[in-house]
Amino acid sequence: MTVMEPKKKWTDERLDDLNKKVDDGFTRVDASLGELRGEIRGFRREVKEEINGFRGEINGFRGEINGFRGEISGFRGEIKGIRGEISDVKGEVSSLKDEMAAGFQKLNRVLLGGLFVVVGSLIGVIAT
């Protein structure tokens, strides 16, 4: 059989001690919570500053992208202009080819006519 110790009585003095310990514990918890809240506020402030910094960088990138878009649009216009110039040059080259072909045909006729005259003259000289 086990021997049971008699329960201690809660005297006013013991209750006051307990009450003081509980109050001291809550005071420490309140102080710790206050420190935590301060740290969280500081952390939130830092995070907001970082986010605002990122927003600024993103806006800067957007500006650069829009600048690139403008440059690309300008390049497209230049390319269209160059295509038009190439088309004009092709037309001029085609026209020159046609003119040269006609000129060579005339030259061939003149040379062929001249050849007949020379051959005819040679035959005439030989025959006489």
MMTF fields as JSON, N, C-alpha, C and O atoms, coordinates in Angstrom:
{
  "mmtfVersion": "1.0.0",
  "mmtfProducer": "UNKNOWN",
  "numBonds": 511,
  "numAtoms": 512,
  "numGroups": 128,
  "numChains": 1,
  "numModels": 1,
  "chainsPerModel": [1],
  "groupsPerChain": [128],
  "chainIdList": ["A"],
  "bondAtomList": [4, 2, 8, 6, 12, 10, 16, 14, 20, 18, 24, 22, 28, 26, 32, 30, 36, 34, 40, 38, 44, 42, 48, 46, 52, 50, 56, 54, 60, 58, 64, 62, 68, 66, 72, 70, 76, 74, 80, 78, 84, 82, 88, 86, 92, 90, 96, 94, 100, 98, 104, 102, 108, 106, 112, 110, 116, 114, 120, 118, 124, 122, 128, 126, 132, 130, 136, 134, 140, 138, 144, 142, 148, 146, 152, 150, 156, 154, 160, 158, 164, 162, 168, 166, 172, 170, 176, 174, 180, 178, 184, 182, 188, 186, 192, 190, 196, 194, 200, 198, 204, 202, 208, 206, 212, 210, 216, 214, 220, 218, 224, 222, 228, 226, 232, 230, 236, 234, 240, 238, 244, 242, 248, 246, 252, 250, 256, 254, 260, 258, 264, 262, 268, 266, 272, 270, 276, 274, 280, 278, 284, 282, 288, 286, 292, 290, 296, 294, 300, 298, 304, 302, 308, 306, 312, 310, 316, 314, 320, 318, 324, 322, 328, 326, 332, 330, 336, 334, 340, 338, 344, 342, 348, 346, 352, 350, 356, 354, 360, 358, 364, 362, 368, 366, 372, 370, 376, 374, 380, 378, 384, 382, 388, 386, 392, 390, 396, 394, 400, 398, 404, 402, 408, 406, 412, 410, 416, 414, 420, 418, 424, 422, 428, 426, 432, 430, 436, 434, 440, 438, 444, 442, 448, 446, 452, 450, 456, 454, 460, 458, 464, 462, 468, 466, 472, 470, 476, 474, 480, 478, 484, 482, 488, 486, 492, 490, 496, 494, 500, 498, 504, 502, 508, 506],
  "bondOrderList": [1, 1, 1, 1, 1, 1, 1, 1, 1, 1, 1, 1, 1, 1, 1, 1, 1, 1, 1, 1, 1, 1, 1, 1, 1, 1, 1, 1, 1, 1, 1, 1, 1, 1, 1, 1, 1, 1, 1, 1, 1, 1, 1, 1, 1, 1, 1, 1, 1, 1, 1, 1, 1, 1, 1, 1, 1, 1, 1, 1, 1, 1, 1, 1, 1, 1, 1, 1, 1, 1, 1, 1, 1, 1, 1, 1, 1, 1, 1, 1, 1, 1, 1, 1, 1, 1, 1, 1, 1, 1, 1, 1, 1, 1, 1, 1, 1, 1, 1, 1, 1, 1, 1, 1, 1, 1, 1, 1, 1, 1, 1, 1, 1, 1, 1, 1, 1, 1, 1, 1, 1, 1, 1, 1, 1, 1, 1],
  "groupList": [{"groupName": "MET", "atomNameList": ["N", "CA", "C", "O"], "elementList": ["N", "C", "C", "O"], "formalChargeList": [0, 0, 0, 0], "bondAtomList": [1, 0, 2, 1, 3, 2], "bondOrderList": [1, 1, 2], "singleLetterCode": "M", "chemCompType": "L-PEPTIDE LINKING"}, {"groupName": "THR", "atomNameList": ["N", "CA", "C", "O"], "elementList": ["N", "C", "C", "O"], "formalChargeList": [0, 0, 0, 0], "bondAtomList": [1, 0, 2, 1, 3, 2], "bondOrderList": [1, 1, 2], "singleLetterCode": "T", "chemCompType": "L-PEPTIDE LINKING"}, {"groupName": "VAL", "atomNameList": ["N", "CA", "C", "O"], "elementList": ["N", "C", "C", "O"], "formalChargeList": [0, 0, 0, 0], "bondAtomList": [1, 0, 2, 1, 3, 2], "bondOrderList": [1, 1, 2], "singleLetterCode": "V", "chemCompType": "L-PEPTIDE LINKING"}, {"groupName": "GLU", "atomNameList": ["N", "CA", "C", "O"], "elementList": ["N", "C", "C", "O"], "formalChargeList": [0, 0, 0, 0], "bondAtomList": [1, 0, 2, 1, 3, 2], "bondOrderList": [1, 1, 2], "singleLetterCode": "E", "chemCompType": "L-PEPTIDE LINKING"}, {"groupName": "PRO", "atomNameList": ["N", "CA", "C", "O"], "elementList": ["N", "C", "C", "O"], "formalChargeList": [0, 0, 0, 0], "bondAtomList": [1, 0, 2, 1, 3, 2], "bondOrderList": [1, 1, 2], "singleLetterCode": "P", "chemCompType": "L-PEPTIDE LINKING"}, {"groupName": "LYS", "atomNameList": ["N", "CA", "C", "O"], "elementList": ["N", "C", "C", "O"], "formalChargeList": [0, 0, 0, 0], "bondAtomList": [1, 0, 2, 1, 3, 2], "bondOrderList": [1, 1, 2], "singleLetterCode": "K", "chemCompType": "L-PEPTIDE LINKING"}, {"groupName": "TRP", "atomNameList": ["N", "CA", "C", "O"], "elementList": ["N", "C", "C", "O"], "formalChargeList": [0, 0, 0, 0], "bondAtomList": [1, 0, 2, 1, 3, 2], "bondOrderList": [1, 1, 2], "singleLetterCode": "W", "chemCompType": "L-PEPTIDE LINKING"}, {"groupName": "ASP", "atomNameList": ["N", "CA", "C", "O"], "elementList": ["N", "C", "C", "O"], "formalChargeList": [0, 0, 0, 0], "bondAtomList": [1, 0, 2, 1, 3, 2], "bondOrderList": [1, 1, 2], "singleLetterCode": "D", "chemCompType": "L-PEPTIDE LINKING"}, {"groupName": "ARG", "atomNameList": ["N", "CA", "C", "O"], "elementList": ["N", "C", "C", "O"], "formalChargeList": [0, 0, 0, 0], "bondAtomList": [1, 0, 2, 1, 3, 2], "bondOrderList": [1, 1, 2], "singleLetterCode": "R", "chemCompType": "L-PEPTIDE LINKING"}, {"groupName": "LEU", "atomNameList": ["N", "CA", "C", "O"], "elementList": ["N", "C", "C", "O"], "formalChargeList": [0, 0, 0, 0], "bondAtomList": [1, 0, 2, 1, 3, 2], "bondOrderList": [1, 1, 2], "singleLetterCode": "L", "chemCompType": "L-PEPTIDE LINKING"}, {"groupName": "ASN", "atomNameList": ["N", "CA", "C", "O"], "elementList": ["N", "C", "C", "O"], "formalChargeList": [0, 0, 0, 0], "bondAtomList": [1, 0, 2, 1, 3, 2], "bondOrderList": [1, 1, 2], "singleLetterCode": "N", "chemCompType": "L-PEPTIDE LINKING"}, {"groupName": "GLY", "atomNameList": ["N", "CA", "C", "O"], "elementList": ["N", "C", "C", "O"], "formalChargeList": [0, 0, 0, 0], "bondAtomList": [1, 0, 2, 1, 3, 2], "bondOrderList": [1, 1, 2], "singleLetterCode": "G", "chemCompType": "PEPTIDE LINKING"}, {"groupName": "PHE", "atomNameList": ["N", "CA", "C", "O"], "elementList": ["N", "C", "C", "O"], "formalChargeList": [0, 0, 0, 0], "bondAtomList": [1, 0, 2, 1, 3, 2], "bondOrderList": [1, 1, 2], "singleLetterCode": "F", "chemCompType": "L-PEPTIDE LINKING"}, {"groupName": "ALA", "atomNameList": ["N", "CA", "C", "O"], "elementList": ["N", "C", "C", "O"], "formalChargeList": [0, 0, 0, 0], "bondAtomList": [1, 0, 2, 1, 3, 2], "bondOrderList": [1, 1, 2], "singleLetterCode": "A", "chemCompType": "L-PEPTIDE LINKING"}, {"groupName": "SER", "atomNameList": ["N", "CA", "C", "O"], "elementList": ["N", "C", "C", "O"], "formalChargeList": [0, 0, 0, 0], "bondAtomList": [1, 0, 2, 1, 3, 2], "bondOrderList": [1, 1, 2], "singleLetterCode": "S", "chemCompType": "L-PEPTIDE LINKING"}, {"groupName": "ILE", "atomNameList": ["N", "CA", "C", "O"], "elementList": ["N", "C", "C", "O"], "formalChargeList": [0, 0, 0, 0], "bondAtomList": [1, 0, 2, 1, 3, 2], "bondOrderList": [1, 1, 2], "singleLetterCode": "I", "chemCompType": "L-PEPTIDE LINKING"}, {"groupName": "GLN", "atomNameList": ["N", "CA", "C", "O"], "elementList": ["N", "C", "C", "O"], "formalChargeList": [0, 0, 0, 0], "bondAtomList": [1, 0, 2, 1, 3, 2], "bondOrderList": [1, 1, 2], "singleLetterCode": "Q", "chemCompType": "L-PEPTIDE LINKING"}],
  "groupTypeList": [0, 1, 2, 0, 3, 4, 5, 5, 5, 6, 1, 7, 3, 8, 9, 7, 7, 9, 10, 5, 5, 2, 7, 7, 11, 12, 1, 8, 2, 7, 13, 14, 9, 11, 3, 9, 8, 11, 3, 15, 8, 11, 12, 8, 8, 3, 2, 5, 3, 3, 15, 10, 11, 12, 8, 11, 3, 15, 10, 11, 12, 8, 11, 3, 15, 10, 11, 12, 8, 11, 3, 15, 14, 11, 12, 8, 11, 3, 15, 5, 11, 15, 8, 11, 3, 15, 14, 7, 2, 5, 11, 3, 2, 14, 14, 9, 5, 7, 3, 0, 13, 13, 11, 12, 16, 5, 9, 10, 8, 2, 9, 9, 11, 11, 9, 12, 2, 2, 2, 11, 14, 9, 15, 11, 2, 15, 13, 1],
  "groupIdList": [1, 2, 3, 4, 5, 6, 7, 8, 9, 10, 11, 12, 13, 14, 15, 16, 17, 18, 19, 20, 21, 22, 23, 24, 25, 26, 27, 28, 29, 30, 31, 32, 33, 34, 35, 36, 37, 38, 39, 40, 41, 42, 43, 44, 45, 46, 47, 48, 49, 50, 51, 52, 53, 54, 55, 56, 57, 58, 59, 60, 61, 62, 63, 64, 65, 66, 67, 68, 69, 70, 71, 72, 73, 74, 75, 76, 77, 78, 79, 80, 81, 82, 83, 84, 85, 86, 87, 88, 89, 90, 91, 92, 93, 94, 95, 96, 97, 98, 99, 100, 101, 102, 103, 104, 105, 106, 107, 108, 109, 110, 111, 112, 113, 114, 115, 116, 117, 118, 119, 120, 121, 122, 123, 124, 125, 126, 127, 128],
  "secStructList": [7, 7, 7, 7, 7, 7, 7, 7, 7, 7, 7, 2, 2, 2, 2, 2, 2, 2, 2, 2, 2, 2, 2, 2, 2, 2, 2, 2, 2, 2, 2, 2, 2, 2, 2, 2, 2, 2, 2, 2, 2, 2, 2, 2, 2, 2, 2, 2, 2, 2, 2, 2, 2, 2, 2, 2, 2, 2, 2, 2, 2, 2, 2, 2, 2, 2, 2, 2, 2, 2, 2, 2, 2, 2, 2, 2, 2, 2, 2, 2, 2, 2, 2, 2, 2, 2, 2, 2, 2, 2, 2, 2, 2, 2, 2, 2, 2, 2, 2, 2, 2, 2, 2, 2, 2, 2, 2, 2, 2, 2, 2, 2, 2, 2, 2, 2, 2, 2, 2, 2, 2, 2, 2, 2, 2, 2, 2, 7],
  "xCoordList": [0.823, 0.0, 0.891, 1.894, 0.502, 1.306, 0.776, -0.416, 1.718, 1.342, 1.096, 1.942, 0.009, -0.365, -0.007, -0.278, 0.62, 0.935, -0.299, -1.08, -0.457, -1.627, -1.441, -0.334, -2.536, -2.491, -2.18, -2.643, -1.346, -1.041, -2.219, -2.906, -2.439, -3.559, -3.112, -1.964, -4.032, -3.745, -4.028, -5.163, -2.946, -3.081, -3.044, -2.675, -3.422, -3.39, -1.979, -1.777, -1.026, 0.378, 0.806, 1.47, 0.423, 0.769, 0.043, 0.623, -1.21, -1.967, -1.348, -1.285, -0.893, -0.249, 1.048, 1.349, 1.815, 3.052, 2.738, 3.398, 1.711, 1.317, 0.861, 1.219, 0.079, -0.425, 0.745, 0.732, 1.762, 2.933, 3.707, 4.153, 3.87, 4.584, 3.84, 4.454, 2.525, 1.729, 1.849, 2.046, 1.73, 1.86, 3.245, 3.36, 4.29, 5.652, 5.792, 6.43, 5.191, 5.25, 4.556, 5.072, 3.384, 2.673, 3.426, 3.385, 4.102, 4.905, 6.034, 6.309, 6.689, 7.756, 7.188, 7.788, 6.02, 5.393, 5.016, 5.24, 4.448, 4.088, 5.323, 5.277, 6.414, 7.65, 8.167, 8.595, 8.12, 8.572, 7.69, 8.19, 6.391, 5.474, 5.729, 5.665, 6.018, 6.331, 7.578, 7.616, 8.607, 9.826, 9.525, 9.994, 8.727, 8.361, 7.6, 7.858, 6.669, 5.911, 6.854, 6.707, 7.81, 8.784, 9.606, 9.835, 10.051, 10.82, 9.973, 10.451, 8.706, 7.818, 7.591, 7.595, 7.393, 7.224, 8.461, 8.36, 9.627, 10.869, 10.995, 11.389, 10.658, 10.721, 9.736, 10.076, 8.518, 7.516, 7.997, 7.802, 8.624, 9.148, 10.224, 10.234, 11.127, 12.183, 11.596, 12.027, 10.606, 9.977, 9.288, 9.395, 8.581, 7.926, 8.946, 8.725, 10.067, 11.112, 11.668, 11.888, 11.891, 12.389, 11.376, 11.737, 10.107, 9.062, 9.003, 8.903, 9.064, 9.046, 10.271, 10.173, 11.41, 12.604, 12.41, 12.784, 11.814, 11.547, 10.558, 10.701, 9.554, 8.587, 9.294, 9.014, 10.204, 10.955, 11.769, 11.806, 12.417, 13.209, 12.313, 12.652, 11.174, 10.238, 9.754, 9.689, 9.416, 8.992, 10.113, 9.864, 11.345, 12.485, 12.603, 12.857, 12.413, 12.462, 11.334, 11.523, 10.168, 9.049, 9.4, 9.116, 10.019, 10.429, 11.43, 11.335, 12.39, 13.379, 12.711, 13.03, 11.781, 11.074, 10.296, 10.308, 9.622, 8.882, 9.836, 9.51, 11.018, 12.024, 12.454, 12.602, 12.654, 13.031, 11.915, 12.171, 10.679, 9.55, 9.574, 9.339, 9.857, 9.94, 11.056, 10.887, 12.205, 13.325, 12.969, 13.27, 12.323, 11.925, 10.957, 11.061, 10.021, 9.066, 9.804, 9.472, 10.806, 11.616, 12.362, 12.437, 12.916, 13.621, 12.662, 13.02, 11.444, 10.459, 10.192, 10.111, 10.059, 9.853, 11.026, 10.851, 12.247, 13.438, 13.49, 13.845, 13.138, 13.148, 12.137, 12.422, 10.958, 9.963, 10.502, 10.317, 11.179, 11.766, 12.827, 12.89, 13.66, 14.711, 14.086, 14.57, 13.014, 12.328, 11.805, 11.893, 11.262, 10.783, 11.917, 11.775, 13.062, 14.22, 14.712, 15.061, 14.738, 15.165, 14.228, 14.668, 12.941, 11.967, 12.213, 12.13, 12.521, 12.824, 14.073, 14.107, 15.095, 16.346, 16.09, 16.62, 15.277, 14.942, 14.276, 14.587, 13.368, 12.701, 13.682, 13.605, 14.617, 15.621, 16.528, 16.847, 16.947, 17.811, 17.073, 17.651, 15.799, 15.01, 14.905, 15.026, 14.679, 14.597, 15.928, 15.956, 17.045, 18.363, 18.625, 19.205, 18.196, 18.358, 17.619, 18.147, 16.399, 15.618, 16.297, 16.376, 16.794, 17.483, 18.748, 19.046, 19.501, 20.74, 20.434, 21.13, 19.389, 19.009, 18.643, 19.045, 17.882, 17.504, 18.746, 18.872, 19.666, 20.904, 21.756, 22.326, 21.852, 22.645, 22.001, 22.704, 20.678, 20.006, 20.322, 20.598, 20.281, 20.633, 22.08, 22.388, 22.976, 24.394, 24.594, 25.372, 23.88, 23.983, 23.531, 24.168, 22.449, 21.969, 22.99, 23.256, 23.56, 24.558, 25.786, 26.303, 26.257, 27.45, 27.173, 28.025, 26.004, 25.649, 25.556, 26.002, 24.965, 24.903, 26.292, 26.591, 27.144, 28.52, 29.267, 30.071, 29.014, 29.647, 29.225, 30.057, 27.943, 27.473, 28.128, 28.479, 28.291, 28.924, 30.376, 30.845, 31.094, 32.511, 32.618, 33.459, 31.77, 31.835, 31.462, 32.096, 30.457, 30.062, 31.16, 31.399, 31.833, 32.926, 34.076, 34.678, 34.39, 35.478, 35.136, 35.985, 33.917, 33.526, 33.631, 34.07, 33.227, 33.315, 34.732, 35.026, 35.618, 37.03, 37.63, 38.403, 37.292, 37.852, 37.288, 38.013, 36.07, 35.456, 35.99, 35.93, 36.456, 36.936, 38.377, 38.887],
  "yCoordList": [-1.151, 0.0, 1.246, 1.3, 2.271, 3.484, 4.529, 4.629, 5.279, 6.322, 7.603, 8.012, 8.216, 9.438, 10.614, 10.63, 11.604, 12.807, 13.686, 13.746, 14.323, 15.193, 16.401, 16.915, 16.838, 17.98, 19.231, 19.427, 20.099, 21.37, 22.292, 22.225, 23.109, 24.029, 25.273, 25.702, 25.847, 27.089, 28.245, 28.648, 28.725, 29.864, 31.143, 31.125, 32.221, 33.511, 33.839, 34.384, 33.502, 33.776, 32.957, 33.472, 31.676, 30.824, 31.279, 31.261, 31.682, 32.185, 33.48, 33.69, 34.347, 35.594, 35.285, 35.928, 34.298, 33.908, 33.379, 33.733, 32.521, 31.975, 33.093, 33.126, 33.988, 35.11, 35.951, 36.388, 36.182, 36.957, 36.221, 36.842, 34.914, 34.126, 34.17, 34.322, 34.036, 34.091, 35.479, 35.597, 36.532, 37.892, 38.119, 38.701, 37.657, 37.788, 37.038, 37.525, 35.844, 35.06, 35.79, 35.846, 36.344, 37.078, 38.346, 38.751, 38.967, 40.161, 39.786, 40.507, 38.65, 38.197, 37.859, 38.196, 37.187, 36.836, 38.114, 38.209, 39.091, 40.36, 41.054, 41.597, 41.04, 41.665, 40.925, 41.544, 39.608, 38.82, 39.089, 39.229, 39.16, 39.446, 40.842, 41.047, 41.794, 43.147, 43.148, 43.812, 42.397, 42.293, 41.638, 42.091, 40.556, 39.871, 40.798, 40.82, 41.559, 42.493, 43.519, 43.861, 44.0, 44.953, 44.331, 44.957, 43.099, 42.412, 42.193, 42.359, 41.815, 41.589, 42.899, 42.908, 44.01, 45.309, 45.661, 46.124, 45.431, 45.706, 44.829, 45.293, 43.572, 42.647, 43.067, 43.061, 43.431, 43.878, 45.123, 45.256, 46.035, 47.255, 46.907, 47.45, 45.996, 45.581, 44.911, 45.176, 44.04, 43.346, 44.356, 44.255, 45.329, 46.354, 47.144, 47.446, 47.479, 48.214, 47.384, 47.9, 46.105, 45.218, 45.122, 45.197, 44.955, 44.851, 46.138, 46.097, 47.28, 48.555, 48.683, 49.224, 48.192, 48.19, 47.323, 47.701, 46.146, 45.263, 45.9, 45.783, 46.575, 47.255, 48.298, 48.429, 49.031, 50.022, 49.367, 49.85, 48.271, 47.561, 47.024, 47.114, 46.469, 45.938, 47.064, 46.897, 48.204, 49.338, 49.788, 50.169, 49.745, 50.07, 49.095, 49.49, 47.803, 46.792, 47.011, 46.847, 47.38, 47.653, 48.795, 48.742, 49.825, 50.945, 50.507, 50.907, 49.685, 49.192, 48.338, 48.453, 47.481, 46.627, 47.489, 47.224, 48.517, 49.407, 50.12, 50.341, 50.478, 51.079, 50.109, 50.487, 48.843, 47.833, 47.635, 47.449, 47.678, 47.537, 48.662, 48.435, 49.869, 50.993, 50.802, 51.07, 50.333, 50.086, 49.002, 49.129, 47.933, 46.844, 47.371, 47.027, 48.198, 48.78, 49.627, 49.599, 50.381, 51.162, 50.271, 50.57, 49.167, 48.229, 47.634, 47.446, 47.344, 46.794, 47.787, 47.414, 49.061, 50.082, 50.16, 50.281, 50.088, 50.122, 48.906, 49.022, 47.755, 46.532, 46.654, 46.258, 47.199, 47.386, 48.33, 48.109, 49.397, 50.317, 49.648, 49.864, 48.834, 48.118, 47.138, 46.988, 46.473, 45.551, 46.308, 45.828, 47.492, 48.301, 48.693, 48.656, 49.075, 49.432, 48.225, 48.355, 47.059, 45.836, 45.558, 45.196, 45.725, 45.508, 46.485, 46.113, 47.751, 48.741, 48.341, 48.44, 47.888, 47.483, 46.287, 46.225, 45.337, 44.178, 44.646, 44.156, 45.591, 46.112, 46.777, 46.594, 47.562, 48.224, 47.205, 47.347, 46.171, 45.132, 44.409, 44.131, 44.105, 43.437, 44.314, 43.832, 45.6, 46.529, 46.6, 46.613, 46.645, 46.663, 45.377, 45.412, 44.25, 42.98, 43.026, 42.614, 43.528, 43.609, 44.542, 44.226, 45.71, 46.658, 46.031, 46.193, 45.303, 44.684, 43.588, 43.452, 42.817, 41.753, 42.373, 41.861, 43.475, 44.138, 44.699, 44.613, 45.276, 45.82, 44.735, 44.928, 43.578, 42.475, 41.926, 41.533, 41.9, 41.44, 42.376, 41.922, 43.708, 44.673, 44.496, 44.515, 44.323, 44.144, 42.879, 42.873, 41.799, 40.558, 40.775, 40.281, 41.504, 41.761, 42.588, 42.307, 43.615, 44.454, 43.635, 43.715, 42.844, 42.024, 40.983, 40.734, 40.382, 39.39, 40.044, 39.482, 41.244, 41.982, 42.336, 42.222, 42.773, 43.103, 41.877, 41.975, 40.746, 39.509, 39.159, 38.766, 39.3, 39.02, 39.965, 39.561, 41.239, 42.203, 41.808, 41.824, 41.452, 41.074, 39.808, 39.727, 38.809, 37.558, 37.811, 37.267, 38.618, 38.932, 39.672, 39.425, 40.595, 41.342, 40.409, 40.522, 39.5, 38.549, 37.641, 37.359, 37.201, 36.355, 37.159, 36.641, 38.426, 39.272, 39.507, 39.54, 39.67, 39.906, 38.624, 38.665, 37.51, 36.239, 35.895, 35.354, 36.184, 35.83, 36.724, 36.308, 37.81, 38.673, 38.577, 39.267],
  "zCoordList": [0.0, 0.0, 0.0, 0.711, -0.827, -0.912, 0.043, 0.335, 0.496, 1.448, 0.677, -0.118, 0.882, 0.203, 1.097, 2.297, 0.451, 1.205, 1.264, 0.314, 2.313, 2.401, 1.472, 1.315, 0.87, -0.033, 0.762, 1.886, 0.105, 0.737, 0.532, -0.487, 1.457, 1.36, 0.614, 0.727, -0.151, -0.874, 0.075, 0.33, 0.557, 1.469, 0.641, -0.533, 1.248, 0.555, 0.087, -0.998, 0.911, 0.559, -0.653, -1.552, -0.678, -1.821, -3.084, -4.17, -2.955, -4.099, -4.626, -5.838, -3.722, -4.152, -4.909, -5.914, -4.425, -5.113, -6.519, -7.496, -6.591, -7.89, -8.826, -10.004, -8.284, -9.075, -9.589, -10.74, -8.743, -9.153, -10.246, -11.212, -10.103, -11.111, -12.455, -13.511, -12.395, -13.615, -14.25, -15.459, -13.429, -13.957, -14.575, -15.654, -13.887, -14.422, -15.745, -16.678, -15.818, -17.056, -18.206, -19.322, -17.918, -18.96, -19.354, -20.515, -18.413, -18.729, -19.682, -20.641, -19.413, -20.31, -21.691, -22.712, -21.72, -22.993, -23.753, -24.959, -23.048, -23.695, -24.262, -25.366, -23.52, -24.008, -25.244, -26.218, -25.189, -26.34, -27.551, -28.668, -27.337, -28.44, -29.008, -30.22, -28.128, -28.595, -29.468, -30.504, -29.044, -29.85, -31.2, -32.244, -31.154, -32.395, -33.332, -34.536, -32.786, -33.624, -34.264, -35.438, -33.491, -34.039, -35.154, -36.19, -34.941, -35.982, -37.238, -38.361, -37.028, -38.17, -38.919, -40.15, -38.197, -38.861, -39.684, -40.82, -39.088, -39.811, -41.053, -42.123, -40.891, -42.026, -43.113, -44.296, -42.716, -43.696, -44.426, -45.635, -43.691, -44.302, -45.335, -46.44, -44.963, -45.889, -47.133, -48.255, -46.918, -48.044, -48.963, -50.185, -48.379, -49.195, -49.997, -51.17, -49.36, -50.076, -51.227, -52.323, -50.977, -52.033, -53.182, -54.356, -52.815, -53.837, -54.648, -55.874, -53.97, -54.693, -55.599, -56.7, -55.146, -55.985, -57.218, -58.328, -57.003, -58.139, -59.099, -60.316, -58.55, -59.417, -60.277, -61.468, -59.664, -60.434, -61.539, -62.671, -61.199, -62.219, -63.328, -64.508, -62.947, -63.946, -64.853, -66.071, -64.268, -65.091, -66.014, -67.158, -65.523, -66.38, -67.537, -68.675, -67.232, -68.293, -69.306, -70.512, -68.796, -69.702, -70.641, -71.838, -70.088, -70.934, -71.987, -73.148, -71.582, -72.545, -73.619, -74.802, -73.197, -74.154, -75.14, -76.343, -74.636, -75.54, -76.492, -77.659, -75.989, -76.869, -77.956, -79.118, -77.565, -78.552, -79.576, -80.766, -79.094, -80.019, -81.044, -82.23, -80.586, -81.51, -82.519, -83.708, -82.03, -82.945, -83.959, -85.145, -83.481, -84.376, -85.421, -86.598, -84.998, -85.94, -86.974, -88.159, -86.518, -87.45, -88.432, -89.624, -87.919, -88.799, -89.837, -90.999, -89.391, -90.332, -91.461, -92.631, -91.084, -92.109, -93.061, -94.274, -92.494, -93.349, -94.274, -95.447, -93.739, -94.553, -95.687, -96.818, -95.394, -96.455, -97.523, -98.72, -97.063, -98.026, -98.88, -100.091, -98.246, -98.985, -99.969, -101.091, -99.553, -100.473, -101.69, -102.82, -101.444, -102.56, -103.493, -104.715, -102.891, -103.713, -104.513, -105.686, -103.881, -104.58, -105.737, -106.829, -105.502, -106.571, -107.72, -108.89, -107.371, -108.419, -109.201, -110.427, -108.479, -109.135, -110.048, -111.157, -109.581, -110.42, -111.715, -112.8, -111.582, -112.772, -113.721, -114.936, -113.155, -113.987, -114.668, -115.849, -113.924, -114.498, -115.617, -116.668, -115.394, -116.415, -117.666, -118.792, -117.446, -118.58, -119.32, -120.551, -118.566, -119.195, -119.977, -121.062, -119.424, -120.144, -121.474, -122.506, -121.435, -122.67, -123.676, -124.863, -123.191, -124.088, -124.666, -125.849, -123.808, -124.286, -125.312, -126.318, -125.041, -125.985, -127.336, -128.381, -127.321, -128.577, -129.263, -130.484, -128.48, -129.054, -129.673, -130.748, -128.998, -129.55, -130.827, -131.758, -130.868, -132.086, -133.251, -134.361, -132.988, -134.042, -134.471, -135.662, -133.487, -133.779, -134.611, -135.565, -134.242, -135.015, -136.464, -137.395, -136.649, -138.007, -138.799, -139.968, -138.144, -138.818, -139.159, -140.274, -138.197, -138.451, -139.533, -140.386, -139.505, -140.514, -141.901, -142.901, -141.932, -143.194, -143.699, -144.887, -142.753, -143.121, -143.62, -144.547, -143.025, -143.447, -144.87, -145.688, -145.163, -146.534, -147.537, -148.645, -147.134, -148.048, -148.285, -149.423, -147.214, -147.35, -148.182, -149.077, -147.897, -148.655, -150.107, -151.011, -150.34, -151.7, -152.445, -153.627, -151.734, -152.356, -152.677, -153.744, -151.789, -152.021, -153.205, -154.05, -153.25, -154.38, -155.672, -156.699, -155.616, -156.808, -157.215, -158.41, -156.281, -156.608, -157.16, -158.117, -156.582, -157.025, -158.411, -159.246, -158.659, -159.919, -161.064, -162.221, -160.808, -161.871, -162.141, -163.023]
}
